């Protein structure tokens, strides 16, 4: 099971282009927006929720997002 989980995470990491932040003072990871939006639209289509307008909330720090 661990091997399967690692394989899935590695594929998602490659697909969303998740990479470590290059600045050593700020620990964390960065993600490129274009692949994330493509994934979002595919998921919305898959579940039949795709409308003409999509509202996307961006979070730029590590705090939790509360609606």
GROMACS elastic network, one bead per residue, 0.5 to 0.9 nm:
[ bonds ]
;  ai    aj funct       b0    kb
    1     4     6  0.51624   500
    1     5     6  0.61956   500
    1     6     6  0.85985   500
    2     5     6  0.50635   500
    2     6     6  0.60581   500
    2     7     6  0.85147   500
    3     6     6  0.51124   500
    3     7     6  0.61200   500
    3     8     6  0.86641   500
    4     7     6  0.50479   500
    4     8     6  0.61861   500
    4     9     6  0.85772   500
    5     8     6  0.51860   500
    5     9     6  0.61062   500
    5    10     6  0.85084   500
    6     9     6  0.51170   500
    6    10     6  0.60166   500
    6    11     6  0.86152   500
    7    10     6  0.51117   500
    7    11     6  0.62633   500
    7    12     6  0.86994   500
    8    11     6  0.51827   500
    8    12     6  0.62298   500
    8    13     6  0.85068   500
    9    12     6  0.50999   500
    9    13     6  0.59309   500
    9    14     6  0.85362   500
   10    14     6  0.61624   500
   10    15     6  0.85522   500
   11    14     6  0.51324   500
   11    15     6  0.60266   500
   11    16     6  0.85798   500
   12    16     6  0.60055   500
   12    17     6  0.81369   500
   12    18     6  0.83468   500
   13    16     6  0.54617   500
   13    17     6  0.57790   500
   13    18     6  0.51349   500
   13    19     6  0.79099   500
   13    31     6  0.89931   500
   14    18     6  0.66132   500
   14    19     6  0.87819   500
   15    18     6  0.79899   500
   15    35     6  0.69710   500
   15    36     6  0.86325   500
   15    39     6  0.89136   500
   16    31     6  0.64769   500
   16    32     6  0.67153   500
   16    33     6  0.82487   500
   16    34     6  0.84258   500
   16    35     6  0.52913   500
   16    36     6  0.59020   500
   16    39     6  0.81843   500
   17    30     6  0.81554   500
   17    31     6  0.57668   500
   17    32     6  0.60736   500
   17    35     6  0.74353   500
   17    36     6  0.88196   500
   18    29     6  0.65277   500
   18    30     6  0.56748   500
   18    32     6  0.71703   500
   19    22     6  0.86546   500
   19    28     6  0.87238   500
   19    29     6  0.54723   500
   19    30     6  0.54558   500
   19    31     6  0.65587   500
   19    32     6  0.89544   500
   20    23     6  0.87771   500
   20    27     6  0.78842   500
   20    28     6  0.59764   500
   20    30     6  0.60425   500
   20    31     6  0.88223   500
   21    24     6  0.75727   500
   21    26     6  0.71631   500
   21    27     6  0.67302   500
   21    28     6  0.57352   500
   21    29     6  0.50334   500
   21    30     6  0.58062   500
   22    25     6  0.89160   500
   22    26     6  0.82813   500
   22    27     6  0.86852   500
   22    29     6  0.87393   500
   23    26     6  0.56887   500
   23    27     6  0.75323   500
   24    27     6  0.64741   500
   28    62     6  0.89735   500
   31    35     6  0.85424   500
   31    36     6  0.78554   500
   32    35     6  0.63633   500
   32    36     6  0.68680   500
   33    36     6  0.51931   500
   33    37     6  0.62114   500
   33    38     6  0.86686   500
   34    37     6  0.52889   500
   34    38     6  0.62372   500
   34    39     6  0.86894   500
   35    39     6  0.61263   500
   35    40     6  0.85543   500
   36    39     6  0.50953   500
   36    40     6  0.61496   500
   36    41     6  0.87517   500
   37    41     6  0.61996   500
   37    42     6  0.85819   500
   37    56     6  0.86965   500
   38    41     6  0.52718   500
   38    42     6  0.62564   500
   38    43     6  0.86895   500
   39    42     6  0.51222   500
   39    43     6  0.61801   500
   39    44     6  0.86199   500
   40    43     6  0.51955   500
   40    44     6  0.61932   500
   40    45     6  0.86659   500
   41    44     6  0.50374   500
   41    45     6  0.61354   500
   41    46     6  0.85148   500
   41    50     6  0.71725   500
   41    54     6  0.86553   500
   42    45     6  0.51245   500
   42    46     6  0.60597   500
   42    47     6  0.87141   500
   42    50     6  0.88206   500
   43    47     6  0.62810   500
   43    48     6  0.85122   500
   43    49     6  0.84217   500
   43    50     6  0.86524   500
   44    47     6  0.53442   500
   44    48     6  0.60157   500
   44    51     6  0.85622   500
   45    48     6  0.50085   500
   45    49     6  0.60856   500
   45    50     6  0.53044   500
   45    51     6  0.89971   500
   46    49     6  0.77833   500
   46    50     6  0.85607   500
   47    50     6  0.79923   500
   48    51     6  0.88090   500
   50    53     6  0.80987   500
   50    54     6  0.77189   500
   51    54     6  0.66690   500
   59    62     6  0.78383   500
   59    63     6  0.81956   500
   59    64     6  0.86904   500
   59    65     6  0.73087   500
   60    63     6  0.86625   500
   61    64     6  0.86439   500
   62    65     6  0.89171   500
